[in-house]
Amino acid sequence: MGVRPSVTVHADLHEGYDDSGNVDVLSEEFINAFVYNFSHYDYADIKRGMTLNEVENQLNVSLEALNQDSDTETKYRANDVIVVMHDERVDYIYISPQDTITKDQILSQYNAPTTTLAEHEISKGHSGYAYKVLPGSNFEVIIAFDVDDNVLYIKHTLDEASDAVDADNALTFIKRGLALNSINPENYVFETPETTESGDLVINFSSDDLDGYLTLTSYGQLDVYDNSQQQESTVLIPYYGN
């Protein structure tokens, strides 16, 4: 089920928030801008690849460092916006409202979810809703709730049951994934994709800076490895459908 079937897809990405990162997650502006677009790497004028100083200058607010639960990621809060940094640059973005937002309020504004999630199906939450608002896409929005049924976070992820990638469109996905890492795909030479038993694609490549291989799942996750099997990067590549 969709959130709001009448909403125009690909609405303005920069709506539903103020200049300091305060977000009204119950507003139609937020639903238009965040939910209907894959906002994992681009929301509130924050984009993947920005430095911490660039984010603070963009929002005109000092970021609050959060308790860390990862050796490779650092999280900061700009009011309702959570910025996750990796190697001193923005990796991805999600929303964690500071105001109390209840499950009933979400149901009232977002309507029934596509899927109801149990505790073991989500990260750091007691329960959750998944909204896949574009049936032909490969992404969905996860809204997680605490034990009191209040919103913990709202974030995008890929729908692992989707089947967006095949050998014919793999190169398009790869180019988009490399672009998310600010890498020019024209500097790479790709070999013919091979399909693994699990259905993933493996593509060997060579470039001036790095030789290695890529793995691309059927739902659109791209991982880059060097020849020693050291992972260089991972990105989620959205597909909006035909």
C-alpha atoms as an extended CHARMM CRD file, in Angstrom:
* protein
*
       242  EXT
         1         1  MET       CA              0.0000000000        0.0000000000        0.0000000000  PROA      1               0.0000000000
         2         2  GLY       CA              1.1460000000        3.5110000000       -0.7080000000  PROA      2               0.0000000000
         3         3  VAL       CA              1.3980000000        6.3160000000        1.7830000000  PROA      3               0.0000000000
         4         4  ARG       CA             -0.4880000000        8.9380000000       -0.1800000000  PROA      4               0.0000000000
         5         5  PRO       CA             -1.3710000000        7.6700000000       -3.6700000000  PROA      5               0.0000000000
         6         6  SER       CA             -2.2060000000       11.1590000000       -4.9480000000  PROA      6               0.0000000000
         7         7  VAL       CA              1.1710000000       12.6790000000       -4.0640000000  PROA      7               0.0000000000
         8         8  THR       CA              3.3920000000       13.6610000000       -6.9680000000  PROA      8               0.0000000000
         9         9  VAL       CA              6.4880000000       11.4940000000       -7.1480000000  PROA      9               0.0000000000
        10        10  HSD       CA              9.9340000000       13.1720000000       -7.2680000000  PROA      10              0.0000000000
        11        11  ALA       CA              8.7200000000       16.1750000000       -5.3150000000  PROA      11              0.0000000000
        12        12  ASP       CA             11.1500000000       18.8900000000       -4.2410000000  PROA      12              0.0000000000
        13        13  LEU       CA             13.8290000000       17.1660000000       -2.1680000000  PROA      13              0.0000000000
        14        14  HSD       CA             14.2450000000       20.1840000000        0.0780000000  PROA      14              0.0000000000
        15        15  GLU       CA             10.9150000000       20.4400000000        1.8610000000  PROA      15              0.0000000000
        16        16  GLY       CA              9.6710000000       19.3930000000        5.2610000000  PROA      16              0.0000000000
        17        17  TYR       CA             12.4790000000       20.9090000000        7.3650000000  PROA      17              0.0000000000
        18        18  ASP       CA             13.8160000000       24.2730000000        8.5080000000  PROA      18              0.0000000000
        19        19  ASP       CA             17.3160000000       25.7150000000        8.2200000000  PROA      19              0.0000000000
        20        20  SER       CA             18.4660000000       24.1020000000       11.4850000000  PROA      20              0.0000000000
        21        21  GLY       CA             17.4200000000       20.5270000000       10.7620000000  PROA      21              0.0000000000
        22        22  ASN       CA             14.0490000000       20.5690000000       12.5140000000  PROA      22              0.0000000000
        23        23  VAL       CA             11.7830000000       18.1560000000       10.6420000000  PROA      23              0.0000000000
        24        24  ASP       CA              8.0000000000       17.8170000000       10.7710000000  PROA      24              0.0000000000
        25        25  VAL       CA              7.6780000000       14.1120000000        9.9640000000  PROA      25              0.0000000000
        26        26  LEU       CA              3.8610000000       14.3340000000       10.0120000000  PROA      26              0.0000000000
        27        27  SER       CA              3.7090000000       17.0650000000        7.3880000000  PROA      27              0.0000000000
        28        28  GLU       CA              2.7130000000       16.4920000000        3.7930000000  PROA      28              0.0000000000
        29        29  GLU       CA              5.8970000000       18.3440000000        2.7990000000  PROA      29              0.0000000000
        30        30  PHE       CA              8.0540000000       15.7590000000        4.5480000000  PROA      30              0.0000000000
        31        31  ILE       CA              6.0950000000       12.8510000000        3.1070000000  PROA      31              0.0000000000
        32        32  ASN       CA              6.4010000000       14.3250000000       -0.3800000000  PROA      32              0.0000000000
        33        33  ALA       CA             10.0870000000       15.1040000000       -0.1000000000  PROA      33              0.0000000000
        34        34  PHE       CA             11.5810000000       12.3510000000        2.0330000000  PROA      34              0.0000000000
        35        35  VAL       CA              9.3330000000        9.3210000000        1.7610000000  PROA      35              0.0000000000
        36        36  TYR       CA              8.6770000000        9.3680000000       -1.9700000000  PROA      36              0.0000000000
        37        37  ASN       CA             12.3180000000        9.9620000000       -2.8150000000  PROA      37              0.0000000000
        38        38  PHE       CA             15.3090000000        7.8470000000       -1.8450000000  PROA      38              0.0000000000
        39        39  SER       CA             16.6580000000       10.3270000000        0.6970000000  PROA      39              0.0000000000
        40        40  HSD       CA             19.3600000000        8.0870000000        2.1570000000  PROA      40              0.0000000000
        41        41  TYR       CA             22.1130000000       10.2060000000        0.5780000000  PROA      41              0.0000000000
        42        42  ASP       CA             20.4180000000       13.5730000000        0.0370000000  PROA      42              0.0000000000
        43        43  TYR       CA             18.0700000000       15.4360000000        2.3620000000  PROA      43              0.0000000000
        44        44  ALA       CA             17.8790000000       18.8340000000        4.0560000000  PROA      44              0.0000000000
        45        45  ASP       CA             20.5830000000       20.1260000000        1.7030000000  PROA      45              0.0000000000
        46        46  ILE       CA             22.9630000000       17.5080000000        3.1450000000  PROA      46              0.0000000000
        47        47  LYS       CA             24.5630000000       15.2630000000        0.5640000000  PROA      47              0.0000000000
        48        48  ARG       CA             26.7640000000       12.1950000000        0.6640000000  PROA      48              0.0000000000
        49        49  GLY       CA             30.4400000000       13.2080000000        0.5280000000  PROA      49              0.0000000000
        50        50  MET       CA             30.1140000000       16.4640000000        2.5020000000  PROA      50              0.0000000000
        51        51  THR       CA             32.5330000000       17.2070000000        5.3320000000  PROA      51              0.0000000000
        52        52  LEU       CA             31.3700000000       17.9720000000        8.8590000000  PROA      52              0.0000000000
        53        53  ASN       CA             32.1620000000       21.6600000000        8.4010000000  PROA      53              0.0000000000
        54        54  GLU       CA             30.1520000000       21.7580000000        5.1870000000  PROA      54              0.0000000000
        55        55  VAL       CA             27.1470000000       20.2510000000        6.9590000000  PROA      55              0.0000000000
        56        56  GLU       CA             27.3860000000       22.7220000000        9.8480000000  PROA      56              0.0000000000
        57        57  ASN       CA             27.6970000000       25.6480000000        7.4470000000  PROA      57              0.0000000000
        58        58  GLN       CA             24.7630000000       24.3790000000        5.3970000000  PROA      58              0.0000000000
        59        59  LEU       CA             22.4510000000       24.0560000000        8.4070000000  PROA      59              0.0000000000
        60        60  ASN       CA             23.9610000000       26.9240000000       10.4080000000  PROA      60              0.0000000000
        61        61  VAL       CA             24.0010000000       24.7390000000       13.5140000000  PROA      61              0.0000000000
        62        62  SER       CA             26.6470000000       22.9580000000       15.5970000000  PROA      62              0.0000000000
        63        63  LEU       CA             26.3050000000       19.2010000000       15.2650000000  PROA      63              0.0000000000
        64        64  GLU       CA             25.9820000000       17.1110000000       18.4260000000  PROA      64              0.0000000000
        65        65  ALA       CA             28.1970000000       14.0140000000       18.5270000000  PROA      65              0.0000000000
        66        66  LEU       CA             26.1830000000       10.9380000000       19.5220000000  PROA      66              0.0000000000
        67        67  ASN       CA             27.2410000000        7.8220000000       21.3970000000  PROA      67              0.0000000000
        68        68  GLN       CA             29.0040000000        5.6450000000       18.8840000000  PROA      68              0.0000000000
        69        69  ASP       CA             28.1790000000        1.9850000000       18.2580000000  PROA      69              0.0000000000
        70        70  SER       CA             30.5360000000        1.3850000000       15.3490000000  PROA      70              0.0000000000
        71        71  ASP       CA             34.2850000000        1.5340000000       14.7740000000  PROA      71              0.0000000000
        72        72  THR       CA             33.8240000000        2.7580000000       11.2080000000  PROA      72              0.0000000000
        73        73  GLU       CA             30.9210000000        5.2240000000       11.5110000000  PROA      73              0.0000000000
        74        74  THR       CA             30.4810000000        8.4340000000       13.4980000000  PROA      74              0.0000000000
        75        75  LYS       CA             26.9930000000        9.8330000000       14.1030000000  PROA      75              0.0000000000
        76        76  TYR       CA             25.9960000000       13.4390000000       14.6500000000  PROA      76              0.0000000000
        77        77  ARG       CA             22.6390000000       15.0490000000       15.3460000000  PROA      77              0.0000000000
        78        78  ALA       CA             21.3780000000       18.2770000000       13.7940000000  PROA      78              0.0000000000
        79        79  ASN       CA             18.0960000000       18.4810000000       15.6960000000  PROA      79              0.0000000000
        80        80  ASP       CA             15.9420000000       15.8200000000       13.9520000000  PROA      80              0.0000000000
        81        81  VAL       CA             18.4770000000       14.9330000000       11.2520000000  PROA      81              0.0000000000
        82        82  ILE       CA             21.0970000000       12.2530000000       11.9470000000  PROA      82              0.0000000000
        83        83  VAL       CA             24.2510000000       12.4720000000        9.8390000000  PROA      83              0.0000000000
        84        84  VAL       CA             26.4040000000        9.3490000000        9.6440000000  PROA      84              0.0000000000
        85        85  MET       CA             30.0540000000       10.0290000000        8.7640000000  PROA      85              0.0000000000
        86        86  HSD       CA             32.6310000000        7.6180000000        7.3620000000  PROA      86              0.0000000000
        87        87  ASP       CA             36.2210000000        8.6300000000        6.6940000000  PROA      87              0.0000000000
        88        88  GLU       CA             35.2820000000       12.1840000000        7.7450000000  PROA      88              0.0000000000
        89        89  ARG       CA             32.6010000000       12.5470000000        5.0740000000  PROA      89              0.0000000000
        90        90  VAL       CA             28.8320000000       12.0850000000        5.0490000000  PROA      90              0.0000000000
        91        91  ASP       CA             27.9350000000        8.4850000000        4.3490000000  PROA      91              0.0000000000
        92        92  TYR       CA             24.1650000000        8.6290000000        4.7540000000  PROA      92              0.0000000000
        93        93  ILE       CA             21.3170000000       10.4680000000        6.4820000000  PROA      93              0.0000000000
        94        94  TYR       CA             18.2180000000        9.5190000000        8.4360000000  PROA      94              0.0000000000
        95        95  ILE       CA             15.6040000000       11.1300000000       10.6740000000  PROA      95              0.0000000000
        96        96  SER       CA             15.2410000000       10.6750000000       14.4410000000  PROA      96              0.0000000000
        97        97  PRO       CA             12.5410000000       13.0320000000       15.7850000000  PROA      97              0.0000000000
        98        98  GLN       CA             13.2490000000       14.7040000000       19.1070000000  PROA      98              0.0000000000
        99        99  ASP       CA              9.5530000000       15.3610000000       19.6550000000  PROA      99              0.0000000000
       100       100  THR       CA              7.3320000000       12.4520000000       20.6740000000  PROA      100             0.0000000000
       101       101  ILE       CA              5.6330000000       11.0090000000       17.5890000000  PROA      101             0.0000000000
       102       102  THR       CA              3.3160000000        8.0850000000       18.2780000000  PROA      102             0.0000000000
       103       103  LYS       CA              2.4960000000        5.0430000000       16.1690000000  PROA      103             0.0000000000
       104       104  ASP       CA             -1.1300000000        6.2250000000       15.9910000000  PROA      104             0.0000000000
       105       105  GLN       CA             -0.0100000000        9.5610000000       14.5560000000  PROA      105             0.0000000000
       106       106  ILE       CA              2.0490000000        7.7520000000       11.9220000000  PROA      106             0.0000000000
       107       107  LEU       CA             -0.9240000000        5.5850000000       10.9520000000  PROA      107             0.0000000000
       108       108  SER       CA             -3.1320000000        8.6530000000       10.7220000000  PROA      108             0.0000000000
       109       109  GLN       CA             -0.7770000000       10.5170000000        8.3780000000  PROA      109             0.0000000000
       110       110  TYR       CA              0.9090000000        7.6790000000        6.4810000000  PROA      110             0.0000000000
       111       111  ASN       CA             -1.9900000000        5.1730000000        6.3530000000  PROA      111             0.0000000000
       112       112  ALA       CA             -1.4540000000        1.4210000000        6.7190000000  PROA      112             0.0000000000
       113       113  PRO       CA              2.0990000000        0.1510000000        6.1370000000  PROA      113             0.0000000000
       114       114  THR       CA              3.1290000000       -2.1980000000        3.3770000000  PROA      114             0.0000000000
       115       115  THR       CA              4.6010000000       -4.5240000000        5.9960000000  PROA      115             0.0000000000
       116       116  THR       CA              4.5750000000       -4.6680000000        9.7990000000  PROA      116             0.0000000000
       117       117  LEU       CA              7.9950000000       -5.5380000000       11.2190000000  PROA      117             0.0000000000
       118       118  ALA       CA              8.8280000000       -7.4450000000       14.3770000000  PROA      118             0.0000000000
       119       119  GLU       CA             11.7350000000       -6.5800000000       16.6700000000  PROA      119             0.0000000000
       120       120  HSD       CA             14.1040000000       -9.0960000000       15.0530000000  PROA      120             0.0000000000
       121       121  GLU       CA             13.4150000000       -7.6130000000       11.6130000000  PROA      121             0.0000000000
       122       122  ILE       CA             14.6610000000       -4.0800000000       12.3520000000  PROA      122             0.0000000000
       123       123  SER       CA             17.7710000000       -2.4270000000       13.7450000000  PROA      123             0.0000000000
       124       124  LYS       CA             17.4100000000       -0.9490000000       17.2210000000  PROA      124             0.0000000000
       125       125  GLY       CA             13.6810000000       -0.9060000000       17.6410000000  PROA      125             0.0000000000
       126       126  HSD       CA             10.8440000000       -2.7820000000       19.3230000000  PROA      126             0.0000000000
       127       127  SER       CA              8.6300000000       -2.8450000000       16.2290000000  PROA      127             0.0000000000
       128       128  GLY       CA              8.3900000000       -1.1230000000       12.8900000000  PROA      128             0.0000000000
       129       129  TYR       CA              6.5230000000       -0.3200000000        9.7020000000  PROA      129             0.0000000000
       130       130  ALA       CA              7.8480000000       -0.6300000000        6.1630000000  PROA      130             0.0000000000
       131       131  TYR       CA              6.3330000000        1.5970000000        3.4760000000  PROA      131             0.0000000000
       132       132  LYS       CA              7.0390000000        0.7770000000       -0.1520000000  PROA      132             0.0000000000
       133       133  VAL       CA              5.3150000000        3.7160000000       -1.7670000000  PROA      133             0.0000000000
       134       134  LEU       CA              6.4310000000        3.0810000000       -5.3470000000  PROA      134             0.0000000000
       135       135  PRO       CA              5.5550000000       -0.5510000000       -6.1790000000  PROA      135             0.0000000000
       136       136  GLY       CA              8.0110000000       -0.7380000000       -9.1010000000  PROA      136             0.0000000000
       137       137  SER       CA             10.9390000000        0.6280000000       -7.1080000000  PROA      137             0.0000000000
       138       138  ASN       CA             13.6310000000       -1.1990000000       -5.1550000000  PROA      138             0.0000000000
       139       139  PHE       CA             13.4840000000        0.8900000000       -1.9550000000  PROA      139             0.0000000000
       140       140  GLU       CA             11.2720000000        1.3350000000        1.0750000000  PROA      140             0.0000000000
       141       141  VAL       CA             11.0270000000        3.5140000000        4.1660000000  PROA      141             0.0000000000
       142       142  ILE       CA             11.4270000000        1.9440000000        7.6000000000  PROA      142             0.0000000000
       143       143  ILE       CA              9.7990000000        3.6020000000       10.6180000000  PROA      143             0.0000000000
       144       144  ALA       CA             10.9900000000        2.0500000000       13.8860000000  PROA      144             0.0000000000
       145       145  PHE       CA              9.1980000000        2.3880000000       17.2450000000  PROA      145             0.0000000000
       146       146  ASP       CA             10.3490000000        1.9740000000       20.8340000000  PROA      146             0.0000000000
       147       147  VAL       CA              8.6110000000       -0.0910000000       23.5320000000  PROA      147             0.0000000000
       148       148  ASP       CA              6.1530000000        2.7790000000       24.0780000000  PROA      148             0.0000000000
       149       149  ASP       CA              5.2420000000        2.8560000000       20.3650000000  PROA      149             0.0000000000
       150       150  ASN       CA              6.9570000000        6.1910000000       19.7750000000  PROA      150             0.0000000000
       151       151  VAL       CA              9.0710000000        6.8090000000       16.6780000000  PROA      151             0.0000000000
       152       152  LEU       CA             12.7750000000        6.0830000000       17.0550000000  PROA      152             0.0000000000
       153       153  TYR       CA             13.8910000000        6.7350000000       13.5070000000  PROA      153             0.0000000000
       154       154  ILE       CA             12.7910000000        6.9790000000        9.8810000000  PROA      154             0.0000000000
       155       155  LYS       CA             15.2220000000        5.8010000000        7.2270000000  PROA      155             0.0000000000
       156       156  HSD       CA             15.4630000000        4.3950000000        3.7360000000  PROA      156             0.0000000000
       157       157  THR       CA             16.7190000000        0.9690000000        2.8250000000  PROA      157             0.0000000000
       158       158  LEU       CA             16.5730000000       -1.3020000000       -0.1930000000  PROA      158             0.0000000000
       159       159  ASP       CA             13.8550000000       -3.9210000000       -0.5350000000  PROA      159             0.0000000000
       160       160  GLU       CA             15.8640000000       -7.1240000000       -0.7100000000  PROA      160             0.0000000000
       161       161  ALA       CA             12.9100000000       -8.9140000000       -2.2990000000  PROA      161             0.0000000000
       162       162  SER       CA             13.0040000000       -6.6140000000       -5.3170000000  PROA      162             0.0000000000
       163       163  ASP       CA             14.5000000000       -7.7680000000       -8.5910000000  PROA      163             0.0000000000
       164       164  ALA       CA             15.6890000000       -4.5180000000      -10.1380000000  PROA      164             0.0000000000
       165       165  VAL       CA             19.0830000000       -5.5520000000      -11.5270000000  PROA      165             0.0000000000
       166       166  ASP       CA             19.9510000000       -7.8640000000      -14.3830000000  PROA      166             0.0000000000
       167       167  ALA       CA             22.8650000000       -8.3090000000      -16.7700000000  PROA      167             0.0000000000
       168       168  ASP       CA             21.3220000000       -5.8420000000      -19.2290000000  PROA      168             0.0000000000
       169       169  ASN       CA             21.0390000000       -2.8840000000      -16.8510000000  PROA      169             0.0000000000
       170       170  ALA       CA             23.9340000000       -3.7350000000      -14.5200000000  PROA      170             0.0000000000
       171       171  LEU       CA             26.3000000000       -1.1860000000      -16.0660000000  PROA      171             0.0000000000
       172       172  THR       CA             23.7600000000        1.5950000000      -15.4960000000  PROA      172             0.0000000000
       173       173  PHE       CA             23.5290000000        0.6430000000      -11.8110000000  PROA      173             0.0000000000
       174       174  ILE       CA             27.3130000000        0.4880000000      -11.5490000000  PROA      174             0.0000000000
       175       175  LYS       CA             27.7830000000        3.9470000000      -13.0340000000  PROA      175             0.0000000000
       176       176  ARG       CA             25.1940000000        5.4150000000      -10.6670000000  PROA      176             0.0000000000
       177       177  GLY       CA             26.8260000000        3.6750000000       -7.7120000000  PROA      177             0.0000000000
       178       178  LEU       CA             30.2870000000        4.9420000000       -8.5950000000  PROA      178             0.0000000000
       179       179  ALA       CA             28.9010000000        8.4470000000       -9.0490000000  PROA      179             0.0000000000
       180       180  LEU       CA             27.5890000000        8.2940000000       -5.4620000000  PROA      180             0.0000000000
       181       181  ASN       CA             31.2190000000        7.8030000000       -4.4450000000  PROA      181             0.0000000000
       182       182  SER       CA             32.3000000000       10.7290000000       -6.6550000000  PROA      182             0.0000000000
       183       183  ILE       CA             34.1030000000        8.3020000000       -8.9560000000  PROA      183             0.0000000000
       184       184  ASN       CA             34.0780000000        8.8410000000      -12.7010000000  PROA      184             0.0000000000
       185       185  PRO       CA             33.0400000000        5.4860000000      -14.2470000000  PROA      185             0.0000000000
       186       186  GLU       CA             34.6680000000        6.5120000000      -17.5240000000  PROA      186             0.0000000000
       187       187  ASN       CA             38.0260000000        5.8440000000      -15.8340000000  PROA      187             0.0000000000
       188       188  TYR       CA             37.1080000000        2.1770000000      -15.3680000000  PROA      188             0.0000000000
       189       189  VAL       CA             37.2500000000       -0.7470000000      -17.7700000000  PROA      189             0.0000000000
       190       190  PHE       CA             34.6370000000       -3.3830000000      -16.9300000000  PROA      190             0.0000000000
       191       191  GLU       CA             34.6210000000       -7.0180000000      -17.9370000000  PROA      191             0.0000000000
       192       192  THR       CA             31.4960000000       -9.0100000000      -18.7840000000  PROA      192             0.0000000000
       193       193  PRO       CA             29.3310000000       -9.6010000000      -15.6660000000  PROA      193             0.0000000000
       194       194  GLU       CA             29.2130000000      -13.1060000000      -14.2240000000  PROA      194             0.0000000000
       195       195  THR       CA             26.2590000000      -14.3880000000      -12.2080000000  PROA      195             0.0000000000
       196       196  THR       CA             26.8090000000      -16.1990000000       -8.9090000000  PROA      196             0.0000000000
       197       197  GLU       CA             24.6580000000      -19.0400000000       -7.5770000000  PROA      197             0.0000000000
       198       198  SER       CA             22.8680000000      -16.5520000000       -5.3280000000  PROA      198             0.0000000000
       199       199  GLY       CA             21.9550000000      -14.3810000000       -8.3230000000  PROA      199             0.0000000000
       200       200  ASP       CA             24.4100000000      -11.5740000000       -7.6110000000  PROA      200             0.0000000000
       201       201  LEU       CA             26.5540000000      -10.1610000000      -10.3990000000  PROA      201             0.0000000000
       202       202  VAL       CA             30.3430000000      -10.0500000000      -10.1570000000  PROA      202             0.0000000000
       203       203  ILE       CA             32.2180000000       -7.7080000000      -12.4970000000  PROA      203             0.0000000000
       204       204  ASN       CA             35.9930000000       -7.4460000000      -12.6680000000  PROA      204             0.0000000000
       205       205  PHE       CA             37.3870000000       -4.0150000000      -13.4360000000  PROA      205             0.0000000000
       206       206  SER       CA             40.6300000000       -2.1500000000      -13.9500000000  PROA      206             0.0000000000
       207       207  SER       CA             41.4710000000        1.5270000000      -13.5930000000  PROA      207             0.0000000000
       208       208  ASP       CA             44.4630000000        3.8030000000      -13.1540000000  PROA      208             0.0000000000
       209       209  ASP       CA             43.9760000000        3.8590000000       -9.3680000000  PROA      209             0.0000000000
       210       210  LEU       CA             42.5460000000        0.4520000000       -8.5240000000  PROA      210             0.0000000000
       211       211  ASP       CA             42.0500000000       -3.0170000000       -9.9380000000  PROA      211             0.0000000000
       212       212  GLY       CA             39.4670000000       -5.2860000000       -8.3980000000  PROA      212             0.0000000000
       213       213  TYR       CA             35.9030000000       -6.4220000000       -8.7120000000  PROA      213             0.0000000000
       214       214  LEU       CA             32.3590000000       -5.3080000000       -7.9470000000  PROA      214             0.0000000000
       215       215  THR       CA             29.4400000000       -7.2490000000       -6.5730000000  PROA      215             0.0000000000
       216       216  LEU       CA             25.9440000000       -6.0670000000       -7.4420000000  PROA      216             0.0000000000
       217       217  THR       CA             22.9100000000       -7.6600000000       -5.8170000000  PROA      217             0.0000000000
       218       218  SER       CA             19.6060000000       -8.1390000000       -7.5970000000  PROA      218             0.0000000000
       219       219  TYR       CA             18.0880000000       -5.4440000000       -5.3750000000  PROA      219             0.0000000000
       220       220  GLY       CA             20.7750000000       -2.8100000000       -6.0710000000  PROA      220             0.0000000000
       221       221  GLN       CA             23.5560000000       -2.9020000000       -3.4560000000  PROA      221             0.0000000000
       222       222  LEU       CA             26.9740000000       -2.2520000000       -4.9670000000  PROA      222             0.0000000000
       223       223  ASP       CA             30.1520000000       -3.3150000000       -3.1570000000  PROA      223             0.0000000000
       224       224  VAL       CA             33.6270000000       -2.5080000000       -4.4670000000  PROA      224             0.0000000000
       225       225  TYR       CA             36.6340000000       -4.7000000000       -3.6060000000  PROA      225             0.0000000000
       226       226  ASP       CA             40.2930000000       -4.5580000000       -4.5010000000  PROA      226             0.0000000000
       227       227  ASN       CA             42.1880000000       -7.6140000000       -5.7100000000  PROA      227             0.0000000000
       228       228  SER       CA             43.0500000000       -8.6120000000       -2.1400000000  PROA      228             0.0000000000
       229       229  GLN       CA             39.2910000000       -8.7790000000       -1.3710000000  PROA      229             0.0000000000
       230       230  GLN       CA             39.4560000000       -5.6600000000        0.8040000000  PROA      230             0.0000000000
       231       231  GLN       CA             36.1510000000       -3.8160000000        0.6350000000  PROA      231             0.0000000000
       232       232  GLU       CA             36.5990000000       -0.2640000000       -0.6470000000  PROA      232             0.0000000000
       233       233  SER       CA             32.9920000000        0.9570000000       -0.4930000000  PROA      233             0.0000000000
       234       234  THR       CA             29.3350000000       -0.0120000000       -0.4430000000  PROA      234             0.0000000000
       235       235  VAL       CA             26.3640000000        1.9660000000       -1.7520000000  PROA      235             0.0000000000
       236       236  LEU       CA             22.6230000000        1.4490000000       -2.0900000000  PROA      236             0.0000000000
       237       237  ILE       CA             21.4400000000        2.3660000000       -5.5790000000  PROA      237             0.0000000000
       238       238  PRO       CA             17.7960000000        3.4370000000       -5.8710000000  PROA      238             0.0000000000
       239       239  TYR       CA             15.5600000000        2.4220000000       -8.7480000000  PROA      239             0.0000000000
       240       240  TYR       CA             12.2370000000        4.2090000000       -9.1470000000  PROA      240             0.0000000000
       241       241  GLY       CA             10.6820000000        1.7310000000      -11.5880000000  PROA      241             0.0000000000
       242       242  ASN       CA              9.5380000000        2.1280000000      -15.1290000000  PROA      242             0.0000000000
